[in-house]
Amino acid sequence: MSYFEKHVFFCVNERENGATCCAGCGANEMQAYAKEKIKALKKSGPGKIRINRAGCLDRCDDGPVMVIYPEATWYRYVDQTDIDEIINEHLIHNRPVERLKI
């Protein structure tokens, strides 16, 4: 059994020379928001959900992006509304959010 039921990685990469990147699209803020939301829902910790920052996931042109394991489901998001939907649907109820998948 995995240490975490779900492991979420937010790309927070910052590219040089002003190139499109997840960090430039608010990824750091959205990762922090998701982490706090999962804690508030008492869904964080061993056997539950882990929200992490990641370096380049090599999909910044699709971004901002995140990936959820063990399913390896990739999402793009725009704002807190999208993050709330991913948390509620995918992380809590195990229903992938088709409109945000990439």
NUMI-504841 format. One record per residue: residue number from 1; x, y, z of N, C-alpha, C in turn. Coordinates in Angstrom, 2 decimals. Example, Ala and Ser with C-alpha at 12.3 -4.5 7.8 and 13.67 -1.06 7.14 Angstrom:
<atoms>
<atom num="1" n_u="13.19" n_v="-5.69" n_w="7.80" ca_u="12.30" ca_v="-4.50" ca_w="7.80" c_u="13.20" c_v="-3.30" c_w="7.80"/>
<atom num="2" n_u="12.85" n_v="-2.25" n_w="7.08" ca_u="13.67" ca_v="-1.06" ca_w="7.14" c_u="12.90" c_v="0.03" c_w="7.87"/>
</atoms>
This chain:
<atoms>
<atom num="1" n_u="0.84" n_v="-1.19" n_w="0.00" ca_u="0.00" ca_v="0.00" ca_w="0.00" c_u="0.88" c_v="1.24" c_w="0.00"/>
<atom num="2" n_u="0.46" n_v="2.24" n_w="-0.73" ca_u="1.20" ca_v="3.49" ca_w="-0.83" c_u="1.12" c_v="4.26" c_w="0.51"/>
<atom num="3" n_u="2.13" n_v="5.06" n_w="0.76" ca_u="2.15" ca_v="5.86" ca_w="1.98" c_u="1.02" c_v="6.88" c_w="2.00"/>
<atom num="4" n_u="0.69" n_v="7.43" n_w="0.80" ca_u="-0.43" ca_v="8.35" ca_w="0.66" c_u="-1.47" c_v="7.74" c_w="-0.27"/>
<atom num="5" n_u="-2.72" n_v="7.97" n_w="0.02" ca_u="-3.79" ca_v="7.51" ca_w="-0.87" c_u="-3.70" c_v="8.23" c_w="-2.21"/>
<atom num="6" n_u="-3.48" n_v="9.55" n_w="-2.15" ca_u="-3.32" ca_v="10.37" ca_w="-3.35" c_u="-2.14" c_v="11.31" c_w="-3.11"/>
<atom num="7" n_u="-1.35" n_v="11.51" n_w="-4.16" ca_u="-0.19" ca_v="12.39" ca_w="-4.08" c_u="-0.31" c_v="13.37" c_w="-5.24"/>
<atom num="8" n_u="-0.40" n_v="14.66" n_w="-4.91" ca_u="-0.65" ca_v="15.71" ca_w="-5.90" c_u="0.61" c_v="16.56" c_w="-6.06"/>
<atom num="9" n_u="1.03" n_v="16.72" n_w="-7.30" ca_u="2.21" ca_v="17.53" ca_w="-7.62" c_u="1.80" c_v="18.72" c_w="-8.47"/>
<atom num="10" n_u="2.07" n_v="19.92" n_w="-7.96" ca_u="1.84" ca_v="21.15" ca_w="-8.70" c_u="3.16" c_v="21.58" c_w="-9.31"/>
<atom num="11" n_u="3.21" n_v="21.75" n_w="-10.62" ca_u="4.39" ca_v="22.32" ca_w="-11.24" c_u="4.47" c_v="23.78" c_w="-10.81"/>
<atom num="12" n_u="5.60" n_v="24.18" n_w="-10.24" ca_u="5.82" ca_v="25.57" ca_w="-9.85" c_u="7.08" c_v="26.10" c_w="-10.53"/>
<atom num="13" n_u="7.41" n_v="25.48" n_w="-11.65" ca_u="8.62" ca_v="25.85" ca_w="-12.38" c_u="8.55" c_v="27.29" c_w="-12.88"/>
<atom num="14" n_u="9.71" n_v="27.96" n_w="-12.82" ca_u="9.83" ca_v="29.31" ca_w="-13.36" c_u="10.89" c_v="29.29" c_w="-14.45"/>
<atom num="15" n_u="10.47" n_v="29.52" n_w="-15.67" ca_u="11.38" ca_v="29.52" ca_w="-16.81" c_u="12.09" c_v="30.86" c_w="-16.93"/>
<atom num="16" n_u="13.24" n_v="30.81" n_w="-17.55" ca_u="14.04" ca_v="32.02" ca_w="-17.75" c_u="13.50" c_v="32.82" c_w="-18.93"/>
<atom num="17" n_u="13.93" n_v="34.06" n_w="-19.01" ca_u="13.66" ca_v="34.96" ca_w="-20.14" c_u="12.18" c_v="35.20" c_w="-20.38"/>
<atom num="18" n_u="11.34" n_v="35.08" n_w="-19.35" ca_u="9.93" ca_v="35.39" ca_w="-19.48" c_u="9.11" c_v="34.38" c_w="-20.25"/>
<atom num="19" n_u="9.66" n_v="33.20" n_w="-20.50" ca_u="8.92" ca_v="32.16" ca_w="-21.21" c_u="7.72" c_v="31.70" c_w="-20.37"/>
<atom num="20" n_u="6.69" n_v="31.24" n_w="-21.04" ca_u="5.50" ca_v="30.74" ca_w="-20.35" c_u="5.89" c_v="29.66" c_w="-19.35"/>
<atom num="21" n_u="5.37" n_v="29.81" n_w="-18.13" ca_u="5.68" ca_v="28.82" ca_w="-17.10" c_u="4.55" c_v="28.77" c_w="-16.08"/>
<atom num="22" n_u="4.49" n_v="27.69" n_w="-15.36" ca_u="3.44" ca_v="27.51" ca_w="-14.36" c_u="3.55" c_v="28.54" c_w="-13.24"/>
<atom num="23" n_u="4.77" n_v="28.84" n_w="-12.79" ca_u="4.94" ca_v="29.82" ca_w="-11.72" c_u="4.39" c_v="31.18" c_w="-12.14"/>
<atom num="24" n_u="4.54" n_v="31.53" n_w="-13.39" ca_u="4.05" ca_v="32.80" ca_w="-13.90" c_u="2.54" c_v="32.85" c_w="-14.02"/>
<atom num="25" n_u="1.89" n_v="31.71" n_w="-13.84" ca_u="0.42" ca_v="31.62" ca_w="-13.93" c_u="-0.22" c_v="31.39" c_w="-12.56"/>
<atom num="26" n_u="0.50" n_v="31.67" n_w="-11.49" ca_u="-0.06" ca_v="31.55" ca_w="-10.15" c_u="0.02" c_v="30.19" c_w="-9.50"/>
<atom num="27" n_u="0.90" n_v="29.32" n_w="-9.99" ca_u="0.98" ca_v="27.96" ca_w="-9.47" c_u="1.36" c_v="27.91" c_w="-7.99"/>
<atom num="28" n_u="2.26" n_v="28.76" n_w="-7.55" ca_u="2.67" ca_v="28.75" ca_w="-6.14" c_u="1.48" c_v="29.04" c_w="-5.22"/>
<atom num="29" n_u="0.69" n_v="30.03" n_w="-5.61" ca_u="-0.47" ca_v="30.40" ca_w="-4.80" c_u="-1.53" c_v="29.29" c_w="-4.81"/>
<atom num="30" n_u="-1.74" n_v="28.67" n_w="-5.95" ca_u="-2.74" ca_v="27.60" ca_w="-6.03" c_u="-2.30" c_v="26.35" c_w="-5.27"/>
<atom num="31" n_u="-1.00" n_v="26.06" n_w="-5.29" ca_u="-0.49" ca_v="24.92" ca_w="-4.51" c_u="-0.70" c_v="25.18" c_w="-3.02"/>
<atom num="32" n_u="-0.36" n_v="26.38" n_w="-2.57" ca_u="-0.54" ca_v="26.72" ca_w="-1.15" c_u="-2.02" c_v="26.67" c_w="-0.77"/>
<atom num="33" n_u="-2.87" n_v="27.16" n_w="-1.64" ca_u="-4.31" ca_v="27.12" ca_w="-1.40" c_u="-4.80" c_v="25.67" c_w="-1.26"/>
<atom num="34" n_u="-4.40" n_v="24.81" n_w="-2.20" ca_u="-4.83" ca_v="23.41" ca_w="-2.16" c_u="-4.33" c_v="22.72" c_w="-0.89"/>
<atom num="35" n_u="-3.10" n_v="22.99" n_w="-0.51" ca_u="-2.53" ca_v="22.37" ca_w="0.69" c_u="-3.33" c_v="22.77" c_w="1.93"/>
<atom num="36" n_u="-3.65" n_v="24.05" n_w="2.05" ca_u="-4.42" ca_v="24.52" ca_w="3.20" c_u="-5.84" c_v="23.97" c_w="3.18"/>
<atom num="37" n_u="-6.43" n_v="23.87" n_w="2.01" ca_u="-7.79" ca_v="23.35" ca_w="1.89" c_u="-7.84" c_v="21.87" c_w="2.32"/>
<atom num="38" n_u="-6.87" n_v="21.09" n_w="1.88" ca_u="-6.82" ca_v="19.68" ca_w="2.27" c_u="-6.61" c_v="19.55" c_w="3.78"/>
<atom num="39" n_u="-5.76" n_v="20.40" n_w="4.35" ca_u="-5.58" ca_v="20.39" ca_w="5.81" c_u="-6.87" c_v="20.74" c_w="6.53"/>
<atom num="40" n_u="-7.57" n_v="21.77" n_w="6.04" ca_u="-8.83" ca_v="22.19" ca_w="6.66" c_u="-9.89" c_v="21.10" c_w="6.60"/>
<atom num="41" n_u="-9.85" n_v="20.31" n_w="5.54" ca_u="-10.79" ca_v="19.19" ca_w="5.40" c_u="-10.36" c_v="17.96" c_w="6.20"/>
<atom num="42" n_u="-9.20" n_v="18.08" n_w="6.86" ca_u="-8.63" ca_v="16.97" ca_w="7.65" c_u="-8.38" c_v="15.74" c_w="6.78"/>
<atom num="43" n_u="-7.88" n_v="16.00" n_w="5.57" ca_u="-7.58" ca_v="14.93" ca_w="4.61" c_u="-6.10" c_v="14.81" c_w="4.34"/>
<atom num="44" n_u="-5.26" n_v="15.49" n_w="5.11" ca_u="-3.82" ca_v="15.44" ca_w="4.88" c_u="-3.16" c_v="14.46" c_w="5.85"/>
<atom num="45" n_u="-2.00" n_v="13.95" n_w="5.43" ca_u="-1.23" ca_v="13.08" ca_w="6.30" c_u="-1.11" c_v="11.67" c_w="5.75"/>
<atom num="46" n_u="-0.36" n_v="10.83" n_w="6.43" ca_u="-0.16" ca_v="9.45" ca_w="5.99" c_u="-1.49" c_v="8.74" c_w="5.76"/>
<atom num="47" n_u="-1.56" n_v="8.02" n_w="4.65" ca_u="-2.77" ca_v="7.29" ca_w="4.32" c_u="-3.86" c_v="8.16" c_w="3.72"/>
<atom num="48" n_u="-3.57" n_v="9.44" n_w="3.58" ca_u="-4.57" ca_v="10.37" ca_w="3.05" c_u="-4.01" c_v="11.06" c_w="1.82"/>
<atom num="49" n_u="-4.05" n_v="12.39" n_w="1.79" ca_u="-3.66" ca_v="13.16" ca_w="0.61" c_u="-2.45" c_v="14.03" c_w="0.92"/>
<atom num="50" n_u="-1.52" n_v="14.08" n_w="-0.01" ca_u="-0.33" ca_v="14.92" ca_w="0.11" c_u="-0.31" c_v="15.88" c_w="-1.07"/>
<atom num="51" n_u="-0.16" n_v="17.17" n_w="-0.78" ca_u="-0.06" ca_v="18.22" ca_w="-1.81" c_u="1.39" c_v="18.70" c_w="-1.82"/>
<atom num="52" n_u="2.06" n_v="18.54" n_w="-2.97" ca_u="3.47" ca_v="18.91" ca_w="-3.10" c_u="3.71" c_v="19.91" c_w="-4.22"/>
<atom num="53" n_u="4.83" n_v="20.60" n_w="-4.07" ca_u="5.37" ca_v="21.44" ca_w="-5.14" c_u="6.33" c_v="20.58" c_w="-5.95"/>
<atom num="54" n_u="6.39" n_v="20.81" n_w="-7.23" ca_u="7.32" ca_v="20.07" ca_w="-8.08" c_u="8.06" c_v="21.06" c_w="-8.97"/>
<atom num="55" n_u="9.26" n_v="20.67" n_w="-9.34" ca_u="9.98" ca_v="21.43" ca_w="-10.35" c_u="9.29" c_v="21.21" c_w="-11.69"/>
<atom num="56" n_u="10.00" n_v="21.43" n_w="-12.73" ca_u="9.42" ca_v="21.34" ca_w="-14.07" c_u="8.85" c_v="19.95" c_w="-14.33"/>
<atom num="57" n_u="7.57" n_v="19.92" n_w="-14.72" ca_u="6.92" ca_v="18.68" ca_w="-15.13" c_u="6.87" c_v="18.60" c_w="-16.66"/>
<atom num="58" n_u="7.52" n_v="19.55" n_w="-17.32" ca_u="7.68" ca_v="19.59" ca_w="-18.77" c_u="6.36" c_v="19.74" c_w="-19.52"/>
<atom num="59" n_u="5.39" n_v="20.43" n_w="-18.89" ca_u="4.12" ca_v="20.69" ca_w="-19.56" c_u="3.67" c_v="22.13" c_w="-19.34"/>
<atom num="60" n_u="4.61" n_v="23.03" n_w="-19.14" ca_u="4.28" ca_v="24.43" ca_w="-18.85" c_u="3.43" c_v="25.06" c_w="-19.95"/>
<atom num="61" n_u="3.62" n_v="24.63" n_w="-21.19" ca_u="2.82" ca_v="25.21" ca_w="-22.28" c_u="1.34" c_v="24.86" c_w="-22.15"/>
<atom num="62" n_u="1.03" n_v="23.83" n_w="-21.38" ca_u="-0.36" ca_v="23.44" ca_w="-21.12" c_u="-0.89" c_v="24.08" c_w="-19.84"/>
<atom num="63" n_u="-0.07" n_v="24.77" n_w="-19.13" ca_u="-0.29" ca_v="25.12" ca_w="-17.74" c_u="-1.11" c_v="26.33" c_w="-17.43"/>
<atom num="64" n_u="-1.21" n_v="26.52" n_w="-16.12" ca_u="-0.51" ca_v="25.77" ca_w="-15.09" c_u="-1.07" c_v="24.35" c_w="-14.96"/>
<atom num="65" n_u="-0.18" n_v="23.44" n_w="-14.54" ca_u="-0.55" ca_v="22.03" ca_w="-14.49" c_u="-0.27" c_v="21.41" c_w="-13.14"/>
<atom num="66" n_u="-0.98" n_v="20.31" n_w="-12.92" ca_u="-0.78" ca_v="19.47" ca_w="-11.75" c_u="-1.03" c_v="18.03" c_w="-12.18"/>
<atom num="67" n_u="-0.47" n_v="17.08" n_w="-11.42" ca_u="-0.71" ca_v="15.67" ca_w="-11.69" c_u="-1.02" c_v="14.97" c_w="-10.38"/>
<atom num="68" n_u="-1.97" n_v="14.05" n_w="-10.44" ca_u="-2.39" ca_v="13.31" ca_w="-9.25" c_u="-2.05" c_v="11.84" c_w="-9.43"/>
<atom num="69" n_u="-1.32" n_v="11.31" n_w="-8.44" ca_u="-0.98" ca_v="9.89" ca_w="-8.42" c_u="-1.72" c_v="9.22" c_w="-7.28"/>
<atom num="70" n_u="-2.08" n_v="7.94" n_w="-7.41" ca_u="-1.48" ca_v="6.97" ca_w="-8.30" c_u="-2.11" c_v="6.91" c_w="-9.69"/>
<atom num="71" n_u="-3.16" n_v="7.67" n_w="-9.95" ca_u="-3.85" ca_v="7.58" ca_w="-11.23" c_u="-3.07" c_v="8.17" c_w="-12.40"/>
<atom num="72" n_u="-2.11" n_v="9.04" n_w="-12.11" ca_u="-1.37" ca_v="9.78" ca_w="-13.14" c_u="-2.32" c_v="10.61" c_w="-13.99"/>
<atom num="73" n_u="-3.24" n_v="11.29" n_w="-13.33" ca_u="-4.20" ca_v="12.16" ca_w="-14.00" c_u="-3.64" c_v="13.58" c_w="-14.02"/>
<atom num="74" n_u="-3.52" n_v="14.13" n_w="-15.22" ca_u="-3.00" ca_v="15.48" ca_w="-15.42" c_u="-4.14" c_v="16.46" c_w="-15.58"/>
<atom num="75" n_u="-3.99" n_v="17.62" n_w="-14.90" ca_u="-4.98" ca_v="18.68" ca_w="-14.99" c_u="-4.31" c_v="20.01" c_w="-15.32"/>
<atom num="76" n_u="-5.07" n_v="20.85" n_w="-15.99" ca_u="-4.74" ca_v="22.27" ca_w="-16.08" c_u="-5.83" c_v="22.98" c_w="-15.29"/>
<atom num="77" n_u="-5.51" n_v="24.13" n_w="-14.74" ca_u="-6.47" ca_v="24.88" ca_w="-13.94" c_u="-6.24" c_v="26.36" c_w="-14.17"/>
<atom num="78" n_u="-7.24" n_v="27.15" n_w="-13.77" ca_u="-7.14" ca_v="28.60" ca_w="-13.94" c_u="-7.14" c_v="29.30" c_w="-12.59"/>
<atom num="79" n_u="-8.02" n_v="28.87" n_w="-11.69" ca_u="-8.21" ca_v="29.62" ca_w="-10.45" c_u="-8.66" c_v="28.69" c_w="-9.32"/>
<atom num="80" n_u="-9.02" n_v="29.31" n_w="-8.20" ca_u="-9.41" ca_v="28.53" ca_w="-7.02" c_u="-10.67" c_v="27.71" c_w="-7.27"/>
<atom num="81" n_u="-11.54" n_v="28.19" n_w="-8.14" ca_u="-12.75" ca_v="27.43" ca_w="-8.46" c_u="-12.38" c_v="26.08" c_w="-9.07"/>
<atom num="82" n_u="-11.41" n_v="26.09" n_w="-9.99" ca_u="-10.95" ca_v="24.83" ca_w="-10.59" c_u="-10.29" c_v="23.93" c_w="-9.55"/>
<atom num="83" n_u="-9.49" n_v="24.52" n_w="-8.68" ca_u="-8.82" ca_v="23.73" ca_w="-7.63" c_u="-9.86" c_v="23.12" c_w="-6.70"/>
<atom num="84" n_u="-10.87" n_v="23.91" n_w="-6.31" ca_u="-11.94" ca_v="23.38" ca_w="-5.45" c_u="-12.65" c_v="22.21" c_w="-6.12"/>
<atom num="85" n_u="-12.90" n_v="22.32" n_w="-7.42" ca_u="-13.58" ca_v="21.24" ca_w="-8.15" c_u="-12.71" c_v="19.98" c_w="-8.18"/>
<atom num="86" n_u="-11.42" n_v="20.13" n_w="-8.43" ca_u="-10.51" ca_v="18.98" ca_w="-8.45" c_u="-10.45" c_v="18.34" c_w="-7.07"/>
<atom num="87" n_u="-10.36" n_v="19.15" n_w="-6.03" ca_u="-10.31" ca_v="18.61" ca_w="-4.67" c_u="-11.60" c_v="17.85" c_w="-4.36"/>
<atom num="88" n_u="-12.74" n_v="18.48" n_w="-4.58" ca_u="-14.01" ca_v="17.85" ca_w="-4.23" c_u="-14.29" c_v="16.62" c_w="-5.08"/>
<atom num="89" n_u="-14.13" n_v="16.75" n_w="-6.37" ca_u="-14.50" ca_v="15.64" ca_w="-7.25" c_u="-13.44" c_v="14.52" c_w="-7.27"/>
<atom num="90" n_u="-12.20" n_v="14.87" n_w="-7.60" ca_u="-11.18" ca_v="13.83" ca_w="-7.76" c_u="-10.60" c_v="13.35" c_w="-6.42"/>
<atom num="91" n_u="-10.14" n_v="14.29" n_w="-5.61" ca_u="-9.45" ca_v="13.88" ca_w="-4.39" c_u="-10.39" c_v="13.33" c_w="-3.31"/>
<atom num="92" n_u="-11.56" n_v="13.89" n_w="-3.19" ca_u="-12.48" ca_v="13.45" ca_w="-2.14" c_u="-13.41" c_v="12.33" c_w="-2.63"/>
<atom num="93" n_u="-13.96" n_v="12.48" n_w="-3.85" ca_u="-14.96" ca_v="11.52" ca_w="-4.33" c_u="-14.47" c_v="10.60" c_w="-5.45"/>
<atom num="94" n_u="-13.18" n_v="10.66" n_w="-5.78" ca_u="-12.60" ca_v="9.76" ca_w="-6.79" c_u="-13.28" c_v="9.83" c_w="-8.16"/>
<atom num="95" n_u="-13.71" n_v="11.05" n_w="-8.53" ca_u="-14.33" ca_v="11.27" ca_w="-9.84" c_u="-13.48" c_v="12.28" c_w="-10.60"/>
<atom num="96" n_u="-12.71" n_v="11.84" n_w="-11.57" ca_u="-11.88" ca_v="12.78" ca_w="-12.34" c_u="-12.73" c_v="13.90" c_w="-12.97"/>
<atom num="97" n_u="-12.14" n_v="15.06" n_w="-13.07" ca_u="-12.81" ca_v="16.23" ca_w="-13.65" c_u="-12.43" c_v="16.29" c_w="-15.13"/>
<atom num="98" n_u="-13.28" n_v="15.74" n_w="-15.96" ca_u="-12.97" ca_v="15.59" ca_w="-17.38" c_u="-12.66" c_v="16.92" c_w="-18.05"/>
<atom num="99" n_u="-13.37" n_v="17.99" n_w="-17.73" ca_u="-13.18" ca_v="19.26" ca_w="-18.43" c_u="-11.82" c_v="19.90" c_w="-18.18"/>
<atom num="100" n_u="-11.13" n_v="19.48" n_w="-17.12" ca_u="-9.82" ca_v="20.05" ca_w="-16.79" c_u="-8.65" c_v="19.12" c_w="-17.12"/>
<atom num="101" n_u="-8.95" n_v="17.90" n_w="-17.53" ca_u="-7.89" ca_v="16.95" ca_w="-17.84" c_u="-7.12" c_v="17.35" c_w="-19.10"/>
<atom num="102" n_u="-5.81" n_v="17.04" n_w="-19.07" ca_u="-4.99" ca_v="17.24" ca_w="-20.29" c_u="-4.30" c_v="15.93" c_w="-20.61"/>
</atoms>
